[in-house]
């Protein structure tokens, strides 16, 4: 499936009904999700089991399944977001498992993790449990972080290595009262980390 076709399908994904700012619940935009997932697909990383940590309403998990991942599991702490994710998967006609749990309780093994973790804007270090859980449960990790995170990521992942990374745009829609613009383009870095 071409990247643009995936993006058009993902644009149909319903977002958060009542996003929680303390959980940094920003829906991954379809254009960015399609870009990351297509990159993972081209690397051959969406062939087996894929975990989406902090899956929210299922954007990355559903996209991974649309691109042919054998098994996809999305994990989130927010039960209401998981209800929306299940509905989204059903509407898209894909079989994705969604699990309610804290990120530190994720277990099992995935070939690949795809995730858009909290950036730590509301509480510094919120992304760290996501990175640790991803490294504990998978061989390859695709993760989105604030621009300028390379030094931190390099040190934090220990013996794992950054195989690829690039800078891209995250079109952040006005989600909370403190947002000033309808859409703000945030520069982010996408990492492919190999354990």
N, C-alpha and C positions, 0 to 999 in steps of 0.2 A: 504494500500500500504506500502510495506517495505521501510525503509529509503534508502537503496542502489538503489532501483528502482526509487524512487523520485529523488535522486542525478543524476542518469543517464538521466532522463528526463530534469532536470534543466540545465544540461551541454549543452543543445541545445539552451539555451536562449542567444540571441545576446546582447552584452554589449554596452557601450557608444561609439558613433562614435567619438566625440571630447570631452572627459571629461574635466570639468572645475575644476582646482585645488582650486580655492577660494570657490567652493561649496563642496569640498572634495568628488568628484564623483568617489568613488572606488566601483566597482561592487562587490556585495556580492558573494563570491565563492560558487558554487553549493554544494560542500561538507558541508560548514558551514550552508548554507540556509536549506539544507535537515535535518541537525542535529537539528537546532532550530525548524523548522516546525514540525518535527516528535516528538520532546519533547512537543510542544504545543498540537499536536494531541493526544498524549498519556494522557495529562492532561484533555482532553475534551474541549479544548479552541478554536477549529476550527469548531464548529458546527453552529454558527449563522453568524453574520456580522463581517467581519474582515477588518480593515483599515491597509494599509501600508503607513506610513508617510515618505516622501522622497523616493518614490518608485523607482526612477531611471528608469531602463529599465524593471522593473516588476518582478524581481526574486522572492522576498518573496510573492508578491501578487499572482502571477501565481501558485506558490507552494502551497499556502493556498487553492486556488480553486481546484487544483489537489487532495488535501487531503479531499475535500468534504465540504469546507465552503459554506454556503448557498449563501451569497453575499459578494463580495470582492470589495473594492474601494482603488485604489492607488492614492496618492496625490503627486504632484511634481511641482516645480517652472520652471523647464526646459522643454519647449515645445518640443524640439527635442528628448529628452529622452522619453517623453510621446508617441511620434510617434513610436519610437522603441518598447516601452512597448506594445502598441496596436498591432503592427505587431507580436510581440512575443506571445501575448495571442491568436491571430488568428491562428498562426502557431501551437500552442499547443492545439487548439480546445477548449479553455475555455472562459467563459464569465466573464470578469473583467471590471469594470468601472474605467476609469482613468480621474482624475480631475486636471486641471491646477489651482493652487493657492499657495499663501504663506502659510507656515506651521501654522502661527498664525491665519489664516482665516478658518481652517478646523473646520467644525461643524457637527451637527448630533450626532448619537450615534452608537458605535460599541461594540460588546461583547468583542472583543479582538483587540489590536494593535500589529502588528509585525513591527519592524523597525531596520534599520542599520543607525542611525543618524550620522552626522559629529562628529568626535572625538574631534574637537577643535584644530587640529594640525596647521591649517592655521590661525585661529582666536579663541582664548580661549572663551569658553562659547557657541560655536555654537550648542552644543547638548541641551542646556537648553530650547529653544523654542519647540523643539521636545518632550522633556519629559513633559513640561507643556501642550502641545496640546494633547498628548496621555492620560494624566491623566484627562483632561477636557472631553474627548470624549469616554472613554472606561472604562470597569471594570477591565480588565487584560491587562498588557503590557509586551511584550517580546522585549528586547532591548539589543544591543551590545555596549559595551564601552571598553575603554582602561583598561588594567590591572591596578589595584590599585585604581579603582573608587568607591569601596564599601562605604567608609566613606562619600564621596561627595553625592552619590546617596541616601544613608540613610537619610541624612539631607535634601536634596533638595526635596524629595517626600512628606515631611510633614506627614500627617496622614495616607498616603498609606503605605503599608509594602512590604518589599522584602520577597516573599514567598519561592523562590528558586533562587540560582545563582551558576554558576560554571565557571571555567576557561577552555578555549579551544584555538585552534590555528586558526588564520586567515591568510591563504596563500595569501599574497598581491603581485599580479603580477606587474611588472614594468609598470606604467601607465604614469608617467610624467618624464621629463628630469632629474629632481633632484633625481630620484630613481637610486640607484647604482646596485642593484641585479635584476636578472630576476624574482625571486620569493623570498620574504622575509617572514619568518614565524613570525607573530606578535601575542603575547599573548593577548587575549581579555577576557572579562567577559560577560557572557550572564545572563541577569536578567529577572526574572518573578516577576512582581510587581502587587499587587492586591490592588485595591482601596476600 
